Amino acid sequence: MEYILHKKSNCKRIKIRVIEGVVCVSAPFTVSKKIIDDFVQEQEAWIKNQLDKNTQSKENDLICLLGNEYRLHYINQKMCYVAGNALYLYPDKTLIQKFLKQNAKKYIDLRFEFFCEQLNIHNISLQYGFYKSKWGSCTPSKHKICFNVNLIFMPLEFVDAIILHELAHLFHFNHSKDFYNLLCTWMPNYKEIVKENKKKQLPKLY
């Protein structure tokens, strides 16, 4: 496997990172090339998994948006839209993010309103962003909940699970036993849904 090697005096052990599809290895000056090669080979499965996450989506790939599959097409017109079973995107990060946010917000707002009505919860403001390590967050003191726009790529039952997860934080701030008892009262199969979708890879559209 090809990789870029950086030997550093302040490096105490071999480290591997995948940055924008490139495998970067850092190692101490005293470590031989053979030992580094063997270490990289041992981590091959992990590296391939990271590389898959960084693979750019291609023409005609199937992309799932809010539970529906669309055939991806990149176009020259400065617009992003869905027509029939096709997803048309102009390859511009800002434009694509705007399209994803508008459509994610439209759906999640409705589901959030539905659950709030069912649970008698009021006066919560919503925000949306693109996050790498969280699906959502809740700040009870500010009556604010944030959702990750990338939820648009996930199954609808998973979106519901995340909405309920953040709503449960209005009653229990941490992930205590009481928190999960409440959450599983609202959605008995919550843990199964999260476990099933935990390793789902998101498409890279830009």
N, C-alpha and C positions, 0 to 999 in steps of 0.2 A: 504494500500500500504506500502511495506517495504521500510525503508530508514535508513541511518546512521545519527545520531544526534550528532552535536558538539555544546556544550554550551560555549559561550565566553563572557568574561567580557567587551570586547571592541565592542561587537556586539549590534547595536541599534535596529535592526528589524530582522524579520525572513527572511532568504534567502534560496532559493533552487537552487542547481546546479546538473546537470547530467554529471558525469565524467566517461567515459569508461563504460557506461551502468549502473552505480551505482547512486542512488538518494542520494545526500548529503544535509543535512539541517543544517544551522547555526542559532542559536537563543540566545537571552540574557538569563542569568541565572534566571532572574525574571519571565520568561514566562513559564506557566504550560504546561505539556505534552498534555493536552486536547486541549489547544489553538493551539499548534503546529500541532496536528493531524488534527484539523478542517481546518487549513490553507493548509496543504498538500492535503487534500481532495478537497478543493476548486480549487486547481491548478492541479487537476488530468489530465484534458484534455491536458494541456500544457506539463506536465511531460511525458505522454504517447507519445506525438508527439516527444519529445526529445529522448525518449528511442527508438522509431522507427528509428530515424536517426542513432542510434548507433548499430542497429541490424546487425550482421554479415551476409553477403550473404551466402546462403546455396546451397548445391548440387542440381542441377536441377532448380534453380531459373532462371527466364528470365531476361537477362541483355541487355539493349539497348546500342549499340555502333554506333555512327554516323548514326542514323536513322534505323538501322537494329537490330532485336532481336535475341539473341543467348541463347542457353541453357547452363548454367554454369556447368563445371565439374572441380573439383580440382584433380590434378594428382601428381604422385611421381617424374616424370622427371623434371629436372630443366630447364623448358622452358614455355613460354606462347605463345599461338597461336590460330587462328581461323581456323576451318575446317568445311566447309558446314555451318550448322546452329548451330554449337557448339563452345563454348568458353572454351579453356583448359588453366588452370592456375596452376602454381606451387605456393603454399601458402607462398610466400616470398615477403615482402613489396618492397624491392629494385627492384626485378625482375619484379613485376607487374607494378610498377610505370614506369619503363623503357619501357615496352610494351605499356602502355597507352600513354606515351609521344611520342613515335615514331609514333604511329598511329594517334594521334590527330594532331601532327605537319604536317604529310604528307597531311592530308585533309585541315587543316586551312591554311597552306602555299599556297595551290592552290586557295582557295577561296579569300584569301587576295590579291594574285597577280591579280586575276580576277577583284576585285573591284578597286584596284589601277589603273589598266589599264583603266577601265571605267571612273574613276574620275580624271585621269591624275595626280596621286600622285606618287612620286618617292623617292627613297633613304631612305626608312624606314626599320630599323632593327627590327627583331622579337625575343622575348624571351618567354620561357614557364616555368611555375612553378605550384606547387600545393598550392592554396590559399583557405582560409576558408571563407573570407568575400568579395571577389570581383571576377568578371569574367574576368576583364582585367584592364589595366591601360595604360595611354599614357603620355610620356614625350616629348613634342614638341621640347624643346630646344636641346634634344639629338637625335631627330629623331628616337625615340624608342617606341615600343608598346609591352606590355607583355600580354599574354593570359593564362588563367587558363586551365590546362590540363583536368580538370573535364568537360570541354565543350564537351568532347567525349561522355558523357552520355546524352546530351541534343538533342532535335530535331534539324534538320539541319537548319530550318528557324530561330531558336533561335541563333544558331552559327553565321549565317549571320548578325542577329541583333546586336550581340556583336561586331563583326568585324566593322560594320558601325558605331557603337557607338564610338569606339575608334578612328576611322578615323575622325569622326566629331570633336574630340578634337584637331585635328591639326589646325582647323579653329576657334574654340571657346573653351577656356580652361576650363570654368566652365559649369554648367548645366543651362544655361540661356535660355530665350525664343528663342533667335536667334539660340542657339545650337539645341534645339528640332525642330525648324522650318526647319533647314537644314537637320537634321536627318530624319524627316518625309517627306521631299522632296525626299530623296533617297529611303526611305522605308515607304510608307504611313501607313501601318498597324503595324509599330514598337511598339507602345504602347500596342496594343492588344496582340501581340506575347509575349512581356515581362510579361504582366499581367497574361496571360494564364499559363506561365511556372514558375512564381515567386516562387511557393511553391513546386515545383517538388523535390522529395527526391532522393538523389544520392545513388547508391548502395555502400555498404562497402565491398570491395573485400579483404581487408587485415587489 
